[in-house]
C-alpha cells in the first residue's frame, strides 16, 4: 500500500523501481530467517494458588548473551527451571532452533542442547576434570572408560575457549571460578547450544568475574546462546546483548542493551517498589569498641581455610564491611561469633566482657545478634508463620505456665510486620509463602527486636532484587545509627563499598587489609581478596 493512498492495493515501489521485498528476476530466493535458539510460547506455571509464570513468550537469539532480570519472586528461576525440565509447565511450549521440544525432565533438555549451571555447583570434589566429563557425558561411557580420549577432549576444548583447566586437575583443589569453568566445559562437551547461568558471579572475586565474562563472550561469538540470571545491573550492561525483565511472573519488556539504560531497566525491575535512598555515613565519629576479636583461630576443614589468627575491632555507631572470596574464613568467623562453632584459640570480647569461644559449653553473648547467610536453613522455620518465627528465641515473654499465648504472639507479629515493612496479608502467613526479601526482613525483625549492641550480618542481600536489597541495607544502617556495632559480611564488592564505613578484607583465614571507604577502590579490594596485596594492620585490626 502506497503511503498517502489508503485505497491503493499496489505494492510499495522502491527508489530503484523494483517492488520492495520482491525477488529480482532470475535471482536466488531469499534465505529463510534464522529461528531463535530458544523460543518460549505462552509458558505458564502455577504452584497451588501462586501463578509463578504467567503466559510468558520470549525469544533468545543465537550468538547473544541474554540477561534475565526481575524482583525476587518474579519468576526468573522458575522460568528457566521449566526450560531445563526441573518443573513441568502447565501450559505453553518450548522451541529450540525452530523445533518444538517436549521437556519432561533435565534429560530431555540436555538432549535438545540446553545446559544449566546452577548457583550451587554440582560436582564431585574427589573427581578429576576428565572423570567429571565422563560422568556428565553418557555418550563417553561404554563398556570401557576411555580416559585418554576424554582427557584429550578436555585439553582441546579448554584451549579453544580459554577455560584454563587441565584434565588431571582434581575438583576439590580448584578455585570456585575454575569449578564453574568445569561445569561450563561439561555443558559444551555435550553439544549444548543454549547455556543458562544462574547468578554465576556470586562467589567469584573481581578478576574471576572478568575471566567469566571474557569466556561468555567467546561462547557467544562461537554461535551459542547464553541466558544470564543476575541481580547485578553492572553485570548486565558489561556482558549482555539483550535484557528481558519479569515482574510477578509476567514478561514486561525485552530490549537490546544498546537501546536502553541502567536507569530505565532498574525502573522496570523494581516497578513501584519503595527504594530508600542510600544513607549518608554517620554524622559523628564512632564510639567505643564493642566487638574485639584477637588472634582468633579455627582448625581448617575440607573446602575451608579455617581462621589463622584473626584480629578485628568494630566500634559502636560504625559498619565494618568484611569482604573476601568465599572459603577464606568469613563463614567460620560468623559461626564463632554466633556461638555455634568452637574456636581453637584466641579471644573475643563484647562490650569489654570476655566471651567463651574455645570450650564446648561456649555460647553467643546475649548482646550479639546474628543474621545468618542462609535464611532458609539457619534463619527461619519455613512452615511456621511470620509471628511464630519472630518469637523463636524469646518464648518466655509470650508464654504462661508452659503454654504459648497465641494472641500475644500474633499481636507482636502484626506490629513487627508493619514496623519492618514485611509485605504479607497478615502475620499468620507461613514464611515459606514470602519472597526472599520479605523472608530476610522477618529475620532482621527478630534479631533487631532483641536490641543487640553488636550486629553480625552475613550475606544479607544474597538473591534479593534491587528494591528488597535497598530496604534491608537501610534497616542495617539504622541499627548503626542507633549505636550498634555492625559487622557486615558480603561477597558483593559494590555492596561492601556502599555500606561499609570501614572495609576489612579476608584472605586465607586472616584479615589482610583494613581500609577507609575513601581508599577502598575495587582494584585494591580485589587485589587483597586474591592475596596479591598484603597490607599491614590498620585502624581496627587490633594489632
Secondary structure, 3 states (H helix, E strand, C coil): CCCCCCCCCCCCECCCCCECCCCCCCCCCCCCCCCCCEEEEEEEEEECCEEEEEEEEEEECCCCEEEEEECCCCCHHHHHHHHHCCCCCCEEEEEECCEEECCCCHHHHHHCCEEEECCCCCCCCCCEHHHHHHHHCHHHECCCECHHHHHHHHHHHHHHHCCCCCCCCEHHHCCHHHHHHHHHHHHHHCCCCEEEEECCCCCCCHHHHHHHHHHHHHHHHCCCEEEEECCCHHHHHHHCCEEEEEECCEEEEEEEHHHCCHHHHHHHHHCCCCCCCCCCCCCCCCCCEEEEEEEEEECCCCCCCCEEEEEEEEECCEEEEEECCCCCCHHHHHHHHHCCCCCCEEEEEECCEEECCCCCCCCCCCCEEEECCCHHHHHCCCCCEHHHHHCCCCCHHHEECCEECHHHHHHHHHHHHHHCCCCCCCCCCEHHHCCHHHHHHHHHHHHHHCCCCEEEEECCCCCCCHHHHHHHHHHHHHHHHCCCEEEEECCCHHHHHHHCCEEEEEECCEEEEEEEHHHCCHHHHHHHHCCCCCCCCCCCCCC
